[in-house]
């Protein structure tokens, strides 16, 4: 498990809180793009890089479930797949955003970094 610095911990928690405040549906459309980019930026800073990947991510529900149990390698792989999917299918990205997949990944990273308990 990779430890997180105090700054990294605060960045992850702040982004997770921002993601939780985005309204579902059309009301939150303007926030999805910038917060998605912010997610991938923060993910890279905390050891979850997002290079291109060929495999599409699982469904939003399956991705959410996978994020809650993943180790660092599993989280990194999920982030890679999500980044590729977002680039290839931006019209379908909102389902992952609304399902809470990004928050689940950030929470799991905090758990793996020893900053939160589940």
N, C-alpha and C positions, 0 to 999 in steps of 0.2 A: 504494500500500500504506500502510495506517495503522500507525504505530509503536505499540508497546505499552509502557506504563510498567513499571517493575520490579514494582509491586504487581499490576497486571493480569496480567503474565506469571506471577507466583506463584499468583494465583487460578485461572488457566486450568490450570496444571500440577497444582495440588492437586486440583481437581475431576476432571481426567482420571484421576489416580491413584485417587481414590475410586471413580470409575465402573469402573475396571479391577478393583477388588476385590469387586464385587458378584457373588455366585454366580448362575449361570444357573438358571432354573427356580424352583420354589416357595420355595426357601431364600432367595432374594433379593427376594421380593415386597415386604417392608416397606421396602426401600431405594429402590425404583423411583420412587415418588411424590415424596419429598423431593429425591432427586438429580435427577429430571427438572425440578422447579421450580428447583433450584439451577443446572442447565444453562441454562435460559432467562434467569435473572437474570444470570449471568456473561456469557452471549452478548450481552445488551443492554449490559452495561458495556464490552464490548470492540468495540462497533460493529456488532453483528449483531442489530438489533432484531427483535422478533417481533410485528408488528401482524397483524390478521386477514388471511387469504388464502382465496381460493375454490378454488384448485387443490390437490388432494390430493398428497402427496409420492409420489415413485416408490416402488417396492418397497424393502424394507430393503437388498437387495443393490445395487440401482441407486443408492440414496441414498448408500451407502457409497462406491461408485465415483465418484459426482459430487463428493462432499466432498473426495476426494483430489486433484482437479484444479481445483477452483473458484477463481475470483478472489473479491474481497470482495463484489461484487454477487451472484455466484452463491451464495456461502455465506449471505449475508443472505436471499436468496430461498428457499434450502433451509430455513433456520431458520423463516422465516415459514410455509412449507408444513407443516413438522413441528409447529409450535405449533397450527395450525388442525386438523391431523389428530389430535393428542393430545386436543384439546378435543372433537372430534366422535366419535372412536372410541377411547376409553381402553382398551377391551378388546383392541384390536389394537396398542396402543402398545408393548407389551413386546417385540415382534419387532424393532422399530427399536432399542430399548434393548439387547437381547441381541446384535444384529448388530454393535454397536460404532460405530454411526452418530454418536452424540454425541461419542465419543472422536475419531473421524476429523475431525469439524468443528472440535473444539478444537485438534487437532494442525495442521490446515491453517491455522487462525487464527494459531497460533504461527509457522508458516512464513512466512505473509504479513506478519507483524509483525517478521520478521527475527530471531526468537528461537530458531528451530530450523531445521535442514536436513533434507531428506529423502534 
